[in-house]
Amino acid sequence: PQAPAGSALASGHLPSAAHRGENPPRRRRPPLCRMRRSARISIFVLCAAWGSVLPGAWGASQLRGATEQAAQEGRRLDDPRGAPDELEWKRSFALGVMSVAEQHDCKRRLTAADASEACACAGEGGEGGEGIGAASWGCCVDGGVNETGSGGGELYDKTTRWRWLRRPGFTWTCAAETRCRDKYGNGRTTRGADIVFVPEAATCSSPRILMVHGDSWTGGGPNATGYFWHGSRLAAATGAIVLSVDYPLAPTCLDAACAARADFKTIVAWILRSGEYLATRVPAVDGTDLPLEGCENLPGQGPPLLIAGDSSGAGSAYSALVALSGGRERLNAGRDKFAGAVLFSGWYDLQCTSPTYVSNAYADVPRLNASFSSNDAAPLLGASWPSGDLSYAAPPAQTGWESVQLAINYAGSYQATFDPVASTAHAGAELLRELPPIYMTVGGAEVLMGENFIVAQNAAAASTADHTNEVVLDVFDGMWHDFEMYSQGCGNPASTPLWQGQLAWARAARFVRDVAATGHAPCAAGQVGGVPGGAPRTTWHMTAPPVARGDEGHAWAPSGGSEPDLFPSPRRLVEA
């Protein structure tokens, strides 16, 4: 029976006699201990005999109980009609257990959304034959606009407000001669316009997040390929003011004559200088509670500042953290720092040799589906069984080679891909001593999963007696690269959201709130001192939580029951 809530029995602490106001009883030996030795031996023999009989009797009674229940229901346990059909069971297994089926379904819905009136917006040209009028999910959520500082896309939460921001000295040119891929235009395009997202009720004291978009350092922007929606969701979910930065793509022109081109050092420096800006000011945004003149504070006196990114953006965001931790860079002469980081499906290994490039490569594996006959026509699966990361369908060596070419383009040279600040999977402990709390997510079927484990383990292991690197790594079984971007169900309003993506977002939001309130990751606020050679707090999420994501008290660790979990909310932590 359940003990009453709040009772001593429910809490696991029973009051002593002294606490009850009674005289403690005189301690006496148990009855068995007061018996003669010969009597105790006799009892032991009898108990041993019964110990060999009772389990069988108990099992027989259980079987009789099950048989009686079956009889009442008019069936027998050994009746073949009581067992599921083999083929139906296998089909259910294929569709319900293998997460790769979700990948197929998601891609199918995304394709349908692209071709349907549900995404009735027009692009403005681009690559791969996408001409005027080509509808796409990314086009819809981004507003189908160019990246020159005008227009806007679809907000995750309608109460969030936003504006374009052009900062002096943060303009760059995307030019064809440097292979800069601006999907919304041709030739030379002026870039560098950021977007500021301000959630409802945010003030100058609200935490601030610098967001670094992905897209392999060759595309994307604050309102391209889904990042307008992504930035607005980050603000709405966390309550933080978000600056989505339009950093230079690699390689790009940094002056009129294209004499200088962007490489990883340029991009990391751009991120750090943007962090310095956000640490000290926020522009005014119409329709918010911010002052008409915006927010300004001296370095080191602002609210908590965090950094976030996905894919290649997560890689560059982490590079910025490594540069700061290793002493290569400082924010506002050391007076500011990043309080935490949220990194989705990060790309950290520029050599692209992680073992999961092979083990998680997408493939149709006939042997996995060998139990189906050729006439079974298993739904969605055909004659073979797809496995791995749907985003990387090429052979592993080809995927690795193409990734290395992008890495060289980003780093500036092949030699630069060995720099541990660029290829952070190879960063040693000397560069990782002073990292802030980090929340990382990655798909269990993702090609980049291996390097995410390496980065998380190296970061946690670099902790010292004076400082603990609080690293949380969440792995979502069967999910592909950047699955967090598809959490709403691939853009189709009628589709079922991916619970994996929804849970990743809920836990990321909880992480940000805890870091802003306590300076620590969830569950780490009471930790005293450092934990040298620690390990990341890793969770492999296999099944959907049985409670709604984001419920108060359950945003970090869904308990599945009516009682709240053991992790208090940030508000209660502050009060404590």
Disulfide bonds with the S-S distance in Angstrom:
Cys106-Cys490 1.62
Cys119-Cys140 2.08
Cys174-Cys180 1.82
Cys204-Cys295 2.02
Cys253-Cys258 1.94
